[in-house]
Amino acid sequence: MFNLKSAALGAAFLGTAATMTLTAASAQALTIGLGDILNITGQATFSLDPTVTEDTVDFTTGQVETDSTGGFYSKYVVGGFGLLDGGVSDIDLTLESGITYTGYATNPLLAFDDDVRFFANNPFEVTRFVTGTSGVTLTFEPFSGTFTNASGAVIGEGLFTAQQFLGADGSYSMTIEAVPEPLTMLGAGAAIAFGGAFKRKLGKKNEKGSTKA
């Protein structure tokens, strides 16, 4: 009897431990809410020649800033996780016309030490401006991308914008804001369109009923 009770207690304890382990693991997972903002700054190198037809933006450093918000703040500021060394991938630029270039990111564009990745939706537009006699500023048109977890499952969509890319001192700052998934937005639009059509049809039916009366 004693052995049976011990086994039962052991099984119960094992179940409790497993539950605690799963709870702890899930608590560490990145949760992204709409409007959450991820701010990253660091150093990058690229050509200071404004006439180049091809160039590569090489991100040498990158860190998550404390003014990030929501799930990004909880995980990468308070939680102690962050970008891997070399966690910001290169972006290749190809001249289209004038000062307009096509940008193409090496995916994943961002890699974090909790196995979260951000994949950019290529391509996107980049503009090069000459600043002074020895500087070049890159301006990125906003482009979308996808966050995935360690198993590769999509956990959120993000809109990438860059506030500053300065060739003179190599500094940059970028922001990714969590946005609704395209299918979610499409579904909402379809629901609104259906609702409007249904109301119009119902209105016509009521008008016919009133006329017969």
Secondary structure, DSSP 4 states (H G I P E B T S, - for coil): -HHHHHHHHHHHHHHHHHHHHHHHHHHHS----TT-EEEEEEEEE----TT-SEEEEEE---EE-TT--HHHHIIIIIS---EEEEEE--EEEEEEETTEEEEEE-SSSEEETTS-EEEE-S-EEEEEEEETTTEEEEEEPPEEEEEE-TTS-EEEEEEEEEEEEBTTT-EEEEEEEEE--HHHHHHHHHHHHHHHHHHHHHHHHHHHHHHH-
